[in-house]
Amino acid sequence: MFSAVLRSVFLFLVLGVLATLLYGSYWVLQDTSLAIPSLFKPVQSRRVLIDMEGYRMLQSENGRAAWSITARTAELFDSREALLRDLEAVLYYPDGRTAALLAAEGTMNTVSGDATVRRGTQEVRIVTSDGYLMTTDVLLWKAVDRVVRTTSSFRVLGKEIFLEGVGMTADVDLRKVVVEKNVKAILQE
């Protein structure tokens, strides 16, 4: 009988200590945010809001067309991104010049206007109305700065110049180009 009482007291003490630890843990951690490790978080996927054949968007500034985008297909996601396939983007300059970008696929942030275009079976191409052609594998467009950038190899062919290299940044308003490395330029007459 003494051992049964001792067992009951021991069990009561263990349960009391366990209850104290649980309550103490709750009291210490009640205002603490416990983040789930990224390993256990569910995968966030983009949800398609609109899927369409034939997409066209035109942006105007001060009553004139500034740029337009057309694509064979477009998917608009809840993340405010658009995935465009077989796309053409055209910049319209105030002096009447144009620059057309042609790519197999591109993503565009519909809020900021930033975009990334990639090659498919053909390279990404930019063709200007004043006779220049640029080709590369990937181009990034930063809308607020009006800057085009690539880290890939590229080629530019114009009436008076052939230019190639790896990595390039171009300010479309200043008509200024910076090549990062492996520059080769041939001036033509």
SULCOR-V796160 format. One record per run of one state. SS is the DSSP state (a for helix, b for strand, c for the rest). FROM is the first residue (numbers start at 1). LEN is the number of residues. If there is no record, write none. Layout:
ss: [SS,SS]
from: [FROM,FROM]
len: [LEN,LEN]
This chain:
ss: [c,a,c,b,c,b,c,b,c,b,c,b,c,b,c,b,c,b,c,b,c,b,c,b,c]
from: [1,2,30,48,62,64,78,81,93,98,110,115,119,124,129,133,137,138,143,147,158,161,172,176,188]
len: [1,28,18,14,2,14,3,12,5,12,5,4,5,5,4,4,1,5,4,11,3,11,4,12,2]
